[in-house]
Amino acid sequence: MASLRSNGRPEPEVIANFLDGHSYSKGKLEEVFRTLRLDKPYPKPARAPPSPYKAEDIDLLVQELEITRAQAEKALAEADGSVVEALRRMVTL
């Protein structure tokens, strides 16, 4: 049973007591968290701009060379969009 203060209200649940005498209550932390984060809408993540290269070419490089999409796009950019040249350059490195 929660101990009562002199005014009749129950004492808040204490999460941590510190040596300097401060303590944090669960209710106050939840209230602050709610006002800082939960009441605001989440920002939408920025979408990456569409790639100027064919999705099939990027997928081919990703699957065959086991590289990331960013690396595949960079290889295609260096090869002026030619998937054959990109493969040749990546294999001979």
Rosetta constraint file for C-alpha pairs under 8 A:
AtomPair CA 2 CA 10 HARMONIC 6.14 0.50
AtomPair CA 2 CA 11 HARMONIC 6.72 0.50
AtomPair CA 3 CA 10 HARMONIC 6.14 0.50
AtomPair CA 3 CA 11 HARMONIC 6.25 0.50
AtomPair CA 4 CA 8 HARMONIC 5.79 0.50
AtomPair CA 4 CA 9 HARMONIC 5.89 0.50
AtomPair CA 4 CA 10 HARMONIC 4.64 0.50
AtomPair CA 4 CA 11 HARMONIC 5.94 0.50
AtomPair CA 5 CA 9 HARMONIC 5.91 0.50
AtomPair CA 5 CA 10 HARMONIC 6.23 0.50
AtomPair CA 5 CA 11 HARMONIC 6.31 0.50
AtomPair CA 12 CA 25 HARMONIC 5.97 0.50
AtomPair CA 12 CA 26 HARMONIC 7.39 0.50
AtomPair CA 12 CA 27 HARMONIC 7.27 0.50
AtomPair CA 13 CA 25 HARMONIC 5.50 0.50
AtomPair CA 13 CA 26 HARMONIC 5.95 0.50
AtomPair CA 13 CA 27 HARMONIC 7.59 0.50
AtomPair CA 14 CA 23 HARMONIC 6.55 0.50
AtomPair CA 14 CA 24 HARMONIC 5.82 0.50
AtomPair CA 14 CA 25 HARMONIC 4.59 0.50
AtomPair CA 14 CA 26 HARMONIC 6.46 0.50
AtomPair CA 15 CA 23 HARMONIC 7.23 0.50
AtomPair CA 15 CA 24 HARMONIC 5.72 0.50
AtomPair CA 15 CA 25 HARMONIC 5.67 0.50
AtomPair CA 15 CA 26 HARMONIC 6.20 0.50
AtomPair CA 16 CA 23 HARMONIC 5.53 0.50
AtomPair CA 16 CA 24 HARMONIC 5.87 0.50
AtomPair CA 16 CA 25 HARMONIC 7.79 0.50
AtomPair CA 17 CA 21 HARMONIC 6.80 0.50
AtomPair CA 17 CA 22 HARMONIC 6.11 0.50
AtomPair CA 17 CA 23 HARMONIC 4.51 0.50
AtomPair CA 17 CA 24 HARMONIC 7.13 0.50
AtomPair CA 18 CA 22 HARMONIC 5.48 0.50
AtomPair CA 18 CA 23 HARMONIC 6.12 0.50
AtomPair CA 24 CA 28 HARMONIC 7.42 0.50
AtomPair CA 24 CA 29 HARMONIC 7.22 0.50
AtomPair CA 25 CA 29 HARMONIC 6.33 0.50
AtomPair CA 26 CA 30 HARMONIC 6.13 0.50
AtomPair CA 27 CA 31 HARMONIC 6.17 0.50
AtomPair CA 28 CA 32 HARMONIC 6.22 0.50
AtomPair CA 29 CA 33 HARMONIC 6.05 0.50
AtomPair CA 30 CA 34 HARMONIC 5.96 0.50
AtomPair CA 31 CA 35 HARMONIC 6.26 0.50
AtomPair CA 32 CA 36 HARMONIC 6.09 0.50
AtomPair CA 33 CA 37 HARMONIC 5.85 0.50
AtomPair CA 33 CA 38 HARMONIC 7.00 0.50
AtomPair CA 34 CA 38 HARMONIC 4.64 0.50
AtomPair CA 34 CA 39 HARMONIC 5.99 0.50
AtomPair CA 35 CA 39 HARMONIC 5.64 0.50
AtomPair CA 35 CA 40 HARMONIC 7.74 0.50
AtomPair CA 36 CA 40 HARMONIC 7.27 0.50
AtomPair CA 51 CA 55 HARMONIC 8.00 0.50
AtomPair CA 51 CA 73 HARMONIC 7.69 0.50
AtomPair CA 53 CA 57 HARMONIC 7.14 0.50
AtomPair CA 53 CA 58 HARMONIC 7.23 0.50
AtomPair CA 53 CA 73 HARMONIC 7.43 0.50
AtomPair CA 53 CA 76 HARMONIC 7.53 0.50
AtomPair CA 53 CA 81 HARMONIC 6.51 0.50
AtomPair CA 54 CA 58 HARMONIC 6.53 0.50
AtomPair CA 55 CA 59 HARMONIC 6.04 0.50
AtomPair CA 56 CA 60 HARMONIC 6.03 0.50
AtomPair CA 57 CA 61 HARMONIC 6.37 0.50
AtomPair CA 57 CA 83 HARMONIC 6.10 0.50
AtomPair CA 58 CA 62 HARMONIC 6.16 0.50
AtomPair CA 58 CA 69 HARMONIC 6.60 0.50
AtomPair CA 58 CA 72 HARMONIC 5.72 0.50
AtomPair CA 58 CA 73 HARMONIC 6.48 0.50
AtomPair CA 58 CA 76 HARMONIC 7.96 0.50
AtomPair CA 59 CA 63 HARMONIC 6.03 0.50
AtomPair CA 59 CA 69 HARMONIC 7.66 0.50
AtomPair CA 60 CA 64 HARMONIC 5.90 0.50
AtomPair CA 61 CA 65 HARMONIC 5.58 0.50
AtomPair CA 61 CA 66 HARMONIC 7.37 0.50
AtomPair CA 61 CA 67 HARMONIC 7.19 0.50
AtomPair CA 61 CA 72 HARMONIC 5.79 0.50
AtomPair CA 61 CA 83 HARMONIC 7.87 0.50
AtomPair CA 61 CA 87 HARMONIC 7.20 0.50
AtomPair CA 62 CA 66 HARMONIC 5.15 0.50
AtomPair CA 62 CA 67 HARMONIC 4.97 0.50
AtomPair CA 62 CA 68 HARMONIC 5.92 0.50
AtomPair CA 62 CA 69 HARMONIC 6.14 0.50
AtomPair CA 62 CA 72 HARMONIC 6.23 0.50
AtomPair CA 63 CA 67 HARMONIC 7.38 0.50
AtomPair CA 67 CA 71 HARMONIC 6.18 0.50
AtomPair CA 67 CA 72 HARMONIC 6.66 0.50
AtomPair CA 68 CA 72 HARMONIC 6.27 0.50
AtomPair CA 69 CA 73 HARMONIC 6.13 0.50
AtomPair CA 70 CA 74 HARMONIC 6.16 0.50
AtomPair CA 71 CA 75 HARMONIC 6.14 0.50
AtomPair CA 72 CA 76 HARMONIC 6.21 0.50
AtomPair CA 73 CA 77 HARMONIC 6.09 0.50
AtomPair CA 74 CA 78 HARMONIC 6.22 0.50
AtomPair CA 75 CA 79 HARMONIC 6.21 0.50
AtomPair CA 75 CA 86 HARMONIC 5.47 0.50
AtomPair CA 75 CA 90 HARMONIC 7.51 0.50
AtomPair CA 76 CA 80 HARMONIC 6.07 0.50
AtomPair CA 76 CA 81 HARMONIC 4.72 0.50
AtomPair CA 76 CA 82 HARMONIC 6.28 0.50
AtomPair CA 76 CA 83 HARMONIC 6.39 0.50
AtomPair CA 76 CA 86 HARMONIC 5.55 0.50
AtomPair CA 77 CA 81 HARMONIC 5.71 0.50
AtomPair CA 78 CA 86 HARMONIC 7.40 0.50
AtomPair CA 79 CA 83 HARMONIC 7.44 0.50
AtomPair CA 79 CA 85 HARMONIC 5.63 0.50
AtomPair CA 79 CA 86 HARMONIC 5.25 0.50
AtomPair CA 81 CA 86 HARMONIC 7.81 0.50
AtomPair CA 82 CA 86 HARMONIC 6.14 0.50
AtomPair CA 83 CA 87 HARMONIC 6.09 0.50
AtomPair CA 84 CA 88 HARMONIC 6.18 0.50
AtomPair CA 85 CA 89 HARMONIC 6.08 0.50
AtomPair CA 86 CA 90 HARMONIC 6.11 0.50
AtomPair CA 87 CA 91 HARMONIC 6.04 0.50
AtomPair CA 88 CA 92 HARMONIC 6.16 0.50
AtomPair CA 89 CA 93 HARMONIC 6.31 0.50
